[in-house]
Amino acid sequence: MAYTPYSHHKVGAALLCKDGTVFKGCNIENAGYTPTNCAERTAVFKAVSEGKKDFEAIAIVGGMDNLKSLPLCAPCGVCRQVLREFVAPENFKVLLAEVEDVSNVSAINETGVKIKTMTLSELLPLGFGPENLVL
């Protein structure tokens, strides 16, 4: 579902809420560049706009158009910071998918996908969160 006419780098994210609800997101580019939104933030913003703020994990996959495989695609720094706003970084899981062969996506099974699981604190060490804004 990504809209990527400029970079041709499509990313998808699935954000798992603690109640089992899943919010999907994709990256959406803009000719002005700065209004572009990443898949991870799209998923978070959709969830928050629906009243959900308790998140357990996010799964991310992405890569360039016309690739035969998809390498690991980690969230950018801005997305890491947005996630940090809502989660305990040492407990929140980030699942990064690597797809060996995307020629028949509907037939992909466990053997065609490798998952690297990390915590947000591993991706954003010494992250800045709400507790740093002591009033």
Secondary structure, 3 states (H helix, E strand, C coil): CCECCCCCEEEEEEEEECCCCEEEEECECCCCCCCCECHHHHHHHHHHHCCCCCEEEEEEEEEECCCCCECCCCCCHHHHHHHHHHCCCCCCEEEEEEECCCCCHHHCCHHHEEEEEEEHHHHCCCCCCHHHCCC
